[in-house]
């Protein structure tokens, strides 16, 4: 080869080319050819065109034949590639284009070639090259491009933000661009944590890492303290065989739905409190009046009909028991109300009653003067989480449980930590059902809930939420 150097003799017999080529040329999937620019004559050195099913365009007027079968949109690709190599600015001639094959179908070909002989004035005398069938690769690339375009179109039509990130959180696809408008091409390559408008970036980073590590989908809600907008985030691992290649994320604004859910729960909570009040003020007072009347009858019977005294004592005992049960039922309908002493008192009573019922040691702690949430519904959700977590721990056989609540920097924290002491782990279905309900309550509080194993063999549940629920913006 002599690219740009002293001219090689053009008198060398062409048959020597075939002699010098290895035998594998004749059976390979690569086509070899030589081209004489001065006469525009091309000769194939093996039968590659026949095996691939393309027109050889050999002999004279090669370029004219090639242009006749080439996609007209690709004609302009040849001249720049040839000029760069001819002028020595590119080491080889390299181009890909599409042609009609002998069956009339489009087929992608790739050419790699080099000038091997030049005249004294630099005019190219001979070029040798290789041809490759790259149709399958282009079809795969087209299929991937179509799939991406279809996915992008479908994602853009959805009222959610869809992202595909790699293991390091770099964005590979986003249905939304900067500012939430248009396509997301401007976000590709960025760390998702750098994107404006990403809800609760610390939570996103933590859950993204969990999905990559555990290869399990997650779902959580987060509330923007500034706007009170509620977003539901779903993450799922993108797998290629047994390897994780990224994380698919959808982010939906569910503020309206969350507000409706809160209203439904508020109505339900108000109904329970009303029933509790009715029990206390209605049935309880009626029973108290009956008890007072029976007490008067007992005093009269004691003066002359003493045989009625034991019967009246028994009736009075039953009524007093009914009054106590009514009082307990009323308190149970709304255990965290101000009339019952608030959240801290309700949690302390919960631990006391469960201690008496189970025989386990249940300790409760709260800082002096802890202010309970102003909204009754928030206090009820926290109480419900504590109750469900405590009952779940006792159901699994825990003999020692610590329940604690505290307020720090505007965030309420509820912790329930149990010691299993070697008892078997709970059934997955039971844990899942109880945990889902507790997670739902935490979402309604605009907070998060996490369950961790502790070295002693038990579990620690931690719920964190704002002390006060952000109010939704006025519409």
ABEGO torsion letter per residue (X at the ends): XBBGBBBBBAABBAAAAAAABBAAAAABABBBBBBBAAAGBBBBABAAAAAAGBBAGBEBGAAAAAAAABBAAAAAAAAAAAAAAAAGABABBBBBBBBBBAAGBBBBBBBBBBBABBBAAGBBABBBBBBBBAAAAAAAAAAAAAAAAAAAAAAAABABBBBBBBAAGBBABBABBBGGBEBAAAABGBBAAABBGBBGAAAAAAAAAAAAAAGBBBBBBBBBAAAGBBBBBBBBBBBBEABBAEBBBBBBBAAAAAAAAAAAAAAAAAAAAAAAAAAAABAAAAAAAAAAAAAAAAAAAAAABAAAAAAAAAAAAAAAAAAAAAAAAAAAABAABAAAGEAAAAAAAAAAAAAAAAGBBBBBBBBBGBBBBABAAAAAAAAAAAAAAAAAAAAAGBABBBBBBBBBGGBBBBBBBBBAGGBBBBBAAAAAAAAAAAAAAAAAAGBBBBBBBBAAGBBBBBBBBBABBBBBBBX
